[in-house]
Amino acid sequence: MTLLFSYGSNLAASEMQAWCPEARFAGVARLLDHRLEMRRRSIRWGGGAADLVAAAGEEVWGALYEVPIGTLERLDAKEGQGWAYRRVGVEVEHAGRRVAAEAYEVVEPEPVEVPPNPDYAALLVRGARERGLPEDYVERLLRWLAP
């Protein structure tokens, strides 16, 4: 079993069901000392896509999924594993303890943030609400993603 920390489009149940239906939502998790930035120019979305960026004192909330071994290939293909995104090890807080997980990060970030497509921004907010991320974090997402 692999634990996967998702913070972008994979927050949404519809995305995970389409690309990795074997994954089970294990709950909300928080990655410390990071923030979200739109550092990937996504062809699929026609705009910026989220990336994890180290940032002391900041936090990223996301969904933690339990993914059976051998079932991440479709999600890796969606994320452009190795050329667009790569899986990296992270330590997240989940259910009152720290756990090791994997997360996708951009391989070659853009030098400046790329504005997201409105559909992508709406999907992030919808996914954050579906997964029960803290309301103050959802409000921050809304302010950050507003055009």
N, C-alpha and C positions, 0 to 999 in steps of 0.2 A: 504494500500500500504506500502510495506517495501522497503527502500533504501538499496541496497547491494553494498558494495565496493569490487571489485574484482581486484586482483593484480597478480594472477598466471595463471593457465591454463584457468580459466574462463574469462580471457581477450578475448580469441578467440571467435569469433561469432559462429564457428562450435560447440564448447563445450556448450555454452549457449543454442543454438538451440536444441542440442541433449538432454540436461538435464533439461532445464527450458525454453521451447519455449515461455511461456507467458511473460517472462521478456522483458522489453523495455530498450534499451541503452539510458541513459539520458545524457551522456557526460563524459568528463574526470574529474577526481577528484584527489586531493592530500592529503595524510595523513602526517602530520608533526610529527617530533620527532620519526620516525620509519625508519627501513631499512629492506630489504629482506635478508633472510638467508635460506639456504636449510637445514632445521632442521627436516624434516620428511622423513623417509625412506619409499618410496611408492612402494607397491607391484605392483600396476597397471602400474606404469611407469618404474619400475626396476631401481630406483635411487632416488636421492634427490628430494623433492618437497618444494615449497616456503612456508615460514612462515613470519609473521610480528614480528619484534623484536624491543622493545623500544630502541631508540638511539637518544639522544639529538642532535639537529641541523641537523639531516638527514631527508630525505623525501622519500616516496613511492608514485609513480603515479599509477593510476589504472582507471578502468572503473566503473562508477556508473550506476546501473540498478534499474529501478522501477519494483518491483516484486509484483504482486497481492497477497493479503493475501490468504493463503491456497495452494500456488503453489510451495513452497520451499521444499516440502518433497523429491522430486526426487533429487534435488541438495544436500539436507542434506544427502541422502543415498550415493550419489557419494562421498561426502566429509567425510563420516564416522562420521557424527554428533554424538558427545558424546564420541567417542572412539579414533578417529584419529584427527579430527578437532572439534572445537566448535564455535558457533556464538557468537561474542562479540560486544558490542556497541563501535563505534568509532565516532569521529567528523572529517569530511573531508572538505576541501575547494572545492567548486564547483560553477562555474559561479559567482565568486566574493563574495561568502558568505560562512559561515560555516553551515554545515548541519549534523544532526545526521544520522548515517547509521549503518549497521551491516557488519561485516567482519568475515571470518573464520580465526582462529588461531590454531596452533598445540596444542593438549592436553598435550602430553609428548614429548617435543623436544629432539632430539638426543644431546649428549654432544658436538659433533663437527659437522660441516657441512658435508653433504653427497653429493658427486658430482652428478649432474643431468644426466639422460639419454639424449643423443643428440636430440632425438625426442621431449622430454619435453622442453629442452632449446629452440629449434627452434619454438615450439608452443608459448612460452612466448614472444619471439621476434616478431613473426608473429602477435600475438594478440595485442601487444603494438603498432605495426604499423597500424593494422586495426583500432584500436580505436583512433589513432591520438595522442598518448602520445608524449610529447616533444622529439625532436630528440636527444638532449643531454642526456636525460634519456635512450632512446633506445640504444645510443652508450655506456652508462655505463653498461646496461644490457649485451650487446654483449661482452664487455671486461670481465665482471664478469663471464659470462657463458662459455667463451672460454675454451676449454680443455687445 
